[in-house]
Amino acid sequence: PKDFTYNELKTLLSGLGYEESNLGKTSGSRVLFFNKIIKHEIKIHKPHPSNIIKSYLIKFLIDQIKEKAL
């Protein structure tokens, strides 16, 4: 989709067992999604100024999820 938002991404990853975490005070827009059960992390940048996820990031996330067979 071309209008997939960051909030929708958080909901999707949460449903797959990932928890969102900031990477510290100086992380800027970087965030970490970590799944404790399978010990897998996904590091991304929050989209800005828009809340829409870029297509290259959607492809990256799909590859990450397929790699872990979620």
Beta strands, then each sheet from edge to edge (+ up, - down):
strand 1: 18-22
strand 2: 30-35
strand 3: 40-45
sheet 1: 1+ 2- 3+
end
